[in-house]
């Protein structure tokens, strides 16, 4: 925390912190203009704007990360804040009980494992394989979990964002193909597999869908972040 503050409260640190925050505000406006389309997600627009700034000023990514380290440090409190949506949906979690937990856990296992197996068949580097296992949980948890098993935290963020966008875009088509009409099932699927971006889409689909997506996001994120290091600690 002290190191993050020291890096931030320098001229360079304040500059890049302001660039990041202003870019995010602009990204929110663009996303609103696009009616919340997944391709115009604020994270993507922000990353593009910051990347342009880095390119124009010939600043390395490492230097930017060091200057804006406060933002990285804040991922910790954000992760802890996931307890709030779980508390808000506690009654639903108690009502559905083990059926809900099993559904989320199954979805949280099958999605990353199939992606990992595809990379394994294609003989991808081990670090990329390990990183892929955390692709279906929210960014702060994915970065930390991938680091624990020898993955690449920065690449985990890319996988997470890509997974969320693709999931949000194809969700409606997949629900139609497999005749998934139950709104609660749709919400669980979006939150479990497409994490925060999927949950953002669920909000536009209705309050009931959004509530279940929030549960899927939180429960799967916590389960995966806890399970992956433990499993690899035992078998690897």
N, C-alpha and C positions, 0 to 999 in steps of 0.2 A: 504494500500500500504506500509506504513512504517513498520507495523508489519510483512508483508510478506518479506520485504527486510531484516529485523532484523533476522528472522528465517533462511533465505537463506544464509546470509553471516556469518554463523557459520561453523565449520569444518564438522559437521554432515549434515548441510543443503547443503553445497557445494558438499559433497560426494553423497548424494542421487539425487541432481540435475544432477550431471554428469552421474550417473547410469541411470537416466531416459532418458537423451538425447542420451547417447551411445546406450542404448537399442532401442531407436527409429530409430537411424541410421542403426543399424543391421536389424531391422524390415523392413525398406525400402528396404534393399538389398534382404531379403528373399522374400518380396512381388514381387520384380522385377523378381527374379528367378522363381517364380511361375506364371509369366505372369499376375499378378494382380488378382489372384483368390480371391474371397471374404473371404474364410476361412483363407487365409494368409494375411488378412488385417493388416496393420502396428499397429493399435491400439491393436489388439489381441496379436500379437507377443510381443509388448512392455509390455503389462500387464503381460504376462506369464514370461518374463525375469525379470521384477521387482519383481514379486511374488516369483520367485526362490531366488532372492537376499534377500528379506525379510525373507524367510524361513531359508536360510543358516546363516544369521546373527541374527536370533531370534529377529527381529525388528517388532514391532506392526504396523498395518496399521495406527493407530492414530498418532504414532510417525513419520511415513513416511509422512503423510499428513501435519503435522506441519513443518517438515523439508523442504519439497518441496512446501510450500505454495505459492511461487511465481508463480508456474505453474497454480495453482488454480486461483490466482488473474488474470492471463492473459486471463482467459476465458471471462472476461468482455470486453476487447478490441477486442477479436476475434469475439464476438457476434456483436459488433458495426460494425465490418468490413464486415458483411453480406450486408451492404448497397452497397458495391462495385459491386458484381455480379448483384444486382438488377439494378444498374445504367447501367451496360454494356448491359443488356437485356431489357432496358427501351422501346426501339422501338417495340419489340415483345409484351411487356406487354400492350402498348397502342393499338397495332394493334388488338389483340384478345380481349382486354377489359374485359367486365363483364363475357364473356363466359369462359375465362381462370380463372378468380378469382373464379367463382362459382364451376368450376371443382376442383380446388385446395382445396377450403373450404370444399366441399362435401367429397373429399377423406380424408382430415384432420380430419373430424368428424367421418365418418363411421368406419375407421380403429381402432382408440383407443376406441371408444364406444363399438364396438363388443368385443374387448379384455377385457374391463372393465366388460361388462355384463357376460362374461364367468367366470371371477373371482368371481363376485357377486353371480352367481348361485352356485359356488363351496364353497361359504361362506368363502372366503379368508379374512384375516385381512384388516381393513379399510385403513391402511397406504399403503398396497400393491395395493389396488384398486385405490387409488388416484394417486399413482406413475405411474400406467399403462396408465393413461390418457395422459401422456406426452411422450409416447414411440416412436412416429413417427416424432419427431423433433430432430434437432441436439443437441448434448450433453450439451453445455453450457446453452441453452434455456430450455432444459428438466430438468436439475438440479434445476434451479432457479424457474421454474414454479411449479414443484412438491413440492418444499419447501414452496411455497406460499399457497398451499391447503392441507398441512398436510401430504405430501408424504415423501419418503426417497430419498434425492438427490443422494446418492451413488448408490442406487438400480436403480434409473432412468437411470444412465449411463449404467448399465448392460442391462436393457431392450432396451435402444436405440441401443446399439451395436448388441445385438441379433436380434432385428427387422431388422436392416440394412443388416446383413449377410444373414438371411433367405430370405429377400426380393430380394437381389441380386442373390441368388442361384436359387430361383424358378421363377424369373421374366420371363425368356425365355419360360418356360413351360406354365406359365399362359397366356402369350401373344398368344401362339399357341392354347391353349384350347379355349380361348375366341375370337380368330381371330382378335387380335389387331395388325394391320399391319401398322398403321400410326406412323411414327417415332416420331412425336411431341407428340402424345398421350403416347407413350411408355416412353418418357423422363419425361413428367409430372407425370406419375404414379410412376416411380422410385424415383424422387426427393421428391414427396409428401409423399409417404409411407415409403420408405427406406432411406430417408434423405442423409447424406454424403456418406455412403457406396454405396447406390444406384446410387448416382451421379458419384462416382468413376467408377462404372460399365458402366454408360452411356457414359463416356468419351471414353471407348473402343468400343462403338457401333457407334460412329460418332459424328461430331461436332454439328449437328442439335439436336440429342438426348440429348447431354450433355448440350446444351444451355437451353432447356426446363426443364431438370432435375434441373438445377441450380435455375431456377425460382420457380419450385415447392418446392424445399428445402427452399428457403428464404421466400417466401410468406406464406407457411404453418407454418414455424417456428415462424414467427412474429405474425401471426393470432392466433395460439394456445397459445403462451406465453402471449398474451394480453387477450384472451377470457377466458381461464380457471380461473384465479383469479377473474375476474369480475363476471362470472357466479356463481361461488361458493360464492362470497361475497354477491350476491343477494338472492340465494336460500338456502344457508346453514347457 
